[in-house]
């Protein structure tokens, strides 16, 4: 049975101050035919129903130069 010092040797040798590689954004499948694409499309339709659209209130945020 290996001792605890031998088990964690790999973790001790890793430098802690090196920069991490840049993150790559998740790109989902766009075929439209697979199960994941159909499931994503279903949830996109569901969330689109509950989307809050910002309305522009007339008169509240007008141009400051209009008063000159």
N, C-alpha and C positions, 0 to 999 in steps of 0.2 A: 504494500500500500504506500503510495507516494505521500511524502509529508506536505504540510501546508506551504512551506517555503518553496518547494519544487512546483506545486500547482500554480502559484501566482507569480512565477518567475517571468512569464511572458508579459504580464501587466506592469511589472516594475521597469522593464527595459524600454517601454514606450515613452518618448519625450512628451512632456505635458504642455510645452509652450510653442508647438509648431502650428502653423495656420491650417485650418480645415479646408478641404476642397470646396469650391463654390457649389451651391445647391442648384440642381436642375429642376425647373418647374415640371410638375406632373403633366404628361400629355396623354389624354385618354384616347382610346380607339375611336375612329370616325367612320368605320365601315357601314354602320347602320343596320347590319344584319345579325350580329352576334348578340348573345344574351346581355352582355354588359352594355352595349350600345342601346338596346331597347330599354333596359332598366334606367340608364342615365336619361334617356329621352322622357321616360315616364316621370321621373323626379323633377326634371327641368320644367315640364308642364305644370306639375303640382306647385312648385315654388314660384312659377311665374304668376299664378293666381293670387299669391299673397305678397307680391312685390309692392313695395311702397314707393310710389312715384312722387318726387318732389314737385310741388306746384309753385309757380312763380306768382307771388302776390303783387298785383299791380299797385304802385304807389309807395310801397314800403321801402324798397331799395332802388330808388331812382338815381339818376346821375347827379352828382353834387354840383356839376357845372351848370345845370339848368337854372339855378337860382341866381346866377350872376347877371 
